[in-house]
Amino acid sequence: MSGKVIICRCNDVTVEEIEALIDEGVTDIEEIKRLLRIGMGPCQGRTCIPLVMAILARKTGKKPDEIPLPRARVPIRPVRVEVLVGGDDE
């Protein structure tokens, strides 16, 4: 066991990685999301985004409600559900 605390289980992002970025001056949650891919796995950030926001608030001295949620991005082209779940051969 490595003793590392995983924040984003989908992409194996640790507390240490998040804190290192914040210490380097990256305090925008959108940028953290792009750099570490938090919130981009199968759970879509249901677990990790609130945890990252708490870490960001603690490290920057902001209140969690002062940190905007990352923006959700919809597909550019509509996709039928059957394609996403593998029920269509397209």
Secondary structure, DSSP 8 states (H G I E B T S, - for coil): -----EEETTTTEEHHHHHHHHHTT---HHHHHHHH-TT-STTTTTTHHHHHHHHHHHHHT--GGGS--------SS---HHHHHT-S--
